[in-house]
């Protein structure tokens, strides 16, 4: 019997503050539990200070090598590779890859997002290792929101890999349209056992000053400009004027958080906002169970875990009308869509959902059923496992 390939994973990893780390964590845990030898090279961050404990608890057979992370926020995607801090991060990543290969030579390399390919491509080629990449930042690249040079660079990197793993159908279609071959679609999974409807945590509600009569609108993100969380302030100003039961629960942290808080104060609605700061993904289910709906005004996404987690929890999802949202939201059936940047339309939907508990229950139940049917962890892990086994087999035969 052919032994399972030894995997070197390079990229974001729990508890990284973003969806790529969580999604890749789901998939890697599935491979780990199936007995695949895995080494992880991942950038460190203040939020991941307890990562070693988490790995020992959930991934006891994984070897973890952390590298320094660039402090600069790279926005838009790909325009920071010439930044000295990014170059230092790339150099540290490759040094960690060398250490991992010396400890246990890998059979293949899996990279967690396109941005992390820089440097890893020549490293893997020098060693004759097949290379796969999870395109969690592919939608941001493909949407053309960045400089032409950055987009060209990202696409050039993608054309050099052996397998592109798309987290959504629209990402796979966009990759194919740009000449990227060897694509497999592995829809982002969600843990529906953790993310499910349930009773509120009364102590948590009290700490956040949430009253029983409040109607809570949750937003969970890393609060980068692409998330357009600032639109929530404009929508909230209009919505709370019509329904003062509304409270906006802002879960997460990032470069736009201070501006959001300032905007709420300037509109005179700071009392209607609660900011949790960054929290580990393990804490998010209890926070979502405090809410009645979830709001995601992003201008682009791959397939946001924030969508799937809210829907699995049985919340009504209000999302900007972008390809990622259209993959999971049938407008009016499993959630509601509004035009990107249209704060008036957003406010109208918030008020509609706030006024109709029966609507929230019906749509939330259909949303949970959709996620349970199409975004289960088991099938996603098995699809990735088969793709990596094929890649490994092709390399052995070459």
N, C-alpha and C positions, 0 to 999 in steps of 0.2 A: 504494500500500500504506500502510495506517494505521501511523504510527510507534508503537513501544512506549511505553506510558505511563511518565512519569517518576515514580518512587516516592520519597516522603519517609517513612523508617522512624523511629519514635520508640519507644525502649524498650531493654531489656537486649540486649547484643551481646557476642560473645566478646571476651575471656575472662571475662565476668561469672561469678561463682561460683554458678551455679544453672542448672537445666534450661531455663528459658525462654530464656536467652541462647544456649545451645548449640543448642536446637531451632530458634530463629529464625535462628541463624547458618547452619545447614544449608540452610534454605529460601531465605534471602537470597543465599547463595552460588550456589544453583541459578539464581535469577533473574539474578544478576550475570553468571554464565557464559553465560546465554542472551541477553545483551546489553541487559538493562534498565538504564537510568540510575538509580542509587540514591544517595541521601544518607541518612546515619545520624546521628540525634541520640540520644546515649546517656549515661547517668550514669557518671561516673568512679568508680573504687574503687581501693584499694591493690593488689588482685589484678590489676587491669587495667593496671598500669603500663606493660607492654610492648605495649599494644594497637596503637599506631601501627605498630610493626614487623610485627605479625600482619596488619594490614589491608594493608600494602604487599605482603606475601608472598602472601596468599590472595585479597585483594579489591582489586587495583590500580586498578580503575575506580570504586571507592566513595569518596565524599567523607564524611569523618568529622568530626563536631562533638561534642566531649565537654562535659558540664555537671557542675557540682558535685553530688555525691550526698549525700542526707541521712544523717547518721551514725546516727540512731536506728533501731533494728530495729523494724519495724512488725509487731507480733504481738499480737493477731490482725489479719488483713487489714483495711485500710481505716480503722483507728481513729487514724491519725496525720496525716490531711490538715490538721488545724488546728494541728499542730505547726509552730512557726516555721521549723524546718529543712526540713520538707516544703514549706512555702510558698515558701521560697527556691529549692528544687530545681525546683518547678513554674515559678516565674518565670524561672529560668535556662533551663529547657527551652524555654519559649515564645520567649525571646530568641534561642536557637539556631535554632528553627524560622524566625523572622524572617530570620536571617542566611542560612539555607539557601534560603529562598524568594527572597531578593534575589539570591543567586548563581545559582540555577537554579530557576525556578518549577516546583513539582511538579504532576502531574496527579491524584494521589491520595495519601492518607496511610494508612499501615499502622502501627498501634500494637501494641507487642509483648506487652502484658498489660493486663488491665482496670485495674489500679492506675494505669497510666500515662495513662489517658484524661483525668484531671482537668486541665482547662485546654486540652487539645488539641481537645476538641469545639467550644467556641466559636471557637477559632482557625481550625479548618478550615471551620466554617460561615460565618464572616465572609468567607472567600475562595472560597466555593462549591465546595469540594473534597470529593469522596466520601471516606468514612472507613471503614476496616476495622480490626478488632482481633483479634489472636490471643489466645484465652481460656486462656492457660496457667495463670492463677490462678483460673480459673472454678470448678474443683471445690472449692477452699477457700471461695470465696464461696457456692456453692450448697449446700454441706454444712451450712450453718446453724451453723457453729462460732463465729461472731462475733456481735457485738451486733446486735440487729434493725436499729438505725439504719445500721450499716455495710453490712449485707446489702441494705437498701433502697436505699442510695446506689449500691452497685455495680450493682444491677439497673437502677436509673434511668439510669446511665451507658450500660449495654449497650443499653437501648431507644432510645438516641439515635444509634446507629451504623448505617451502611448495610449492613455485613456483619460477622457474627460467625464467626470461624474457630475451630472446636472441635478440640482435639488428640486427642479420644477420642470414641467413640460415646456413652458414658454422659454426657459433658459436653454433647454436642449434644442428647440427649434431655432432660436437666434444663433446658437453656436453653429448649427448645421448650415444656416444661411450664409455664414461668413467663412465657410470652407473648413470648419473644424471637423475632423473625422474621428471615428472610434469614440462615440458618445454613448454612455449608458445613463438612463434616467432612474435615479433613486430618490423618490419623493421624500422630503423631510418627514421624519416620523415624530410622534409625540407620545409620551407616556400617559395613556388615558387612565391608568390606575392611580397615578398621582394627581393628574389634572382631571378632576371630576367634580360635579356639583356636591355641595355639602353644607353643613351648618357653619355659620360664622364663628370665628374665634373671638369671643367676647372681650378677652384681655387685649388682643391686638386692635380691635375696633376702638376700645377705650383709649389705648395709647395714641391712636391716630385721631382722636376726637371725632369719631364717626357715630352719629346718633341713629337710633332705630328708624327715624323717619327720613333720613337722608337717602337720596338716590345717587349712587356712586358710579362715576364714570372713570374707568381705569385706562391708563396708558402706560405701557411697559416698553422701554427702549434704552439704547445707549445715548440717546439725545444728541446725535450728530445732526448737522444741517439736513441731510437726506431724509431724516424722519419728519421734518416739518412740524415738530412739536409746537413751534410758535403759533401755528394756526389754531391750536387748541385754545389759546388765550383769547383770540378774537371771537371764536365761536362761543366760548364760555361767557364772555361779557354780554353777548346778546341773549344766551340761554338763561342765565341766572336772573336776568331782568324779568323774564316771564315765569320762572319757576325757581324759587329760592331754596328748594330742597336739594338742589344739585350740589355735589361736591366732586372735585376732580382729583383723583388719586394718581400721582405721577410716580411710577415705579422705575427706578434706575438713576443713572447719572451720566454726565458727559459734558461736552464743551458748550452746549446751549442751555444748560440748566440755570445758570445765573441770569441769563437774559429772560428766561421764562418767568422766573420769580419776579424780576424787575417789571416785566410786562404786566403781570397780575396786579402788582402794587399800583402801577400807573393807571390801570383801568379801575382801580378801587375794588378789586375782587380777590385780593390775597386771602381773605378768610375762607374762600371757597376752594382753595387748593391745599393739598397735602403732598409733600415731597418726602419720599422714603429714603432717598439716597440709593447707592448701589446695594443690591442684596443678591445673595447667591440664589441660583435657580431653584434650589431645594426649598427656599422660603416663598417662592412666588405662588404656589397653589393656594396657600392660606390668604395671601393678599388678594388674589382674584376672587376668592369666595366672599370677600367683603363687597364686591362690586355687582352692579346690575347690568352693565354693558361695558364694552371695550372700544376704544377709539384709536385708530391708526391712520394718520393723515399722510403717510410717507409718499414721496414722489417716485420712489422705485424700491423694489424689494426682489430678492430671489424667490423665496417662499418663507415668509417671516414666521418663526416659531411663535412670536407673539400672537399671530392669527390663530394658529393651531391650538395653543395653550388656552386662549380665551374660549374658543369654540368647544374644546374638550370639557371645559369647566361649565359649559351650558350658558355662556353669556351671549348676548346679542353683539355681534361684531359690526361696527361702523367703520368702513375702510375707504380710502381714496380709490377711485376707479382706475386701477393700474393692472397690468397683466397678471401679476402675482395674486392680487386679491380676486380677480375673476376666476382663477383656478379653484378657489375654495368657496367663494360666495356666489350663490345664485341670488341675485338682487331681490329682496322681499321674501325669500324662502329660507336661506341659511345665514342671512345677514343683510346689510344694506350698504350700497355704494354711493359715493358723492364725488363730484369732479375735484381733481387735485387743486388745492388752494382755495376752494369755495367755502369760506367760513360760514356764510349764511345757510348754505345747504347742510353743512355739518350741524349747525345749531338747530335747524328744523328737524333733523333726524334724532338728535339728542332729546328734544322736547317730545317728539312723537313716541319714542321708546320710554321716556320717563313717565308719560301719561297713561301708558297701557301695559299693566303687568301681564295680562293674558298674552299680548303680542310678544313680550319678552320671553315668556315661558315657551310658547309655540316655536318661535324662531330659534331660541337657544337649544331646545330639544332636537330640532332638525340639524342644527349645527353640530352638536355632539355626535349624532348618528353618522353624519357625513365623515367626520374626522375618524371615528371608530372604524368605519368601513375602508377608508382610502389611505390612512396615514398611520397604520399599525407598525410597531417597531419590528416585529418578526419578519414580515415580507420585505421590508426595506433592508434589514441586515442580510437576509438570504440573497437578495438581488445583488448587493455589493459583494458578498462573499463569492458568488458565482463569477462575477465579473473579474475579481482579483485572481481567482483560481485560473480562469481562462488566460489572463495576462501572464501569469506565472508559467502556465503550460506552454504558451506560445514562445516564451523566452527559452525554455528548456529545449524546445524542438528546433530553435533557430541555429 
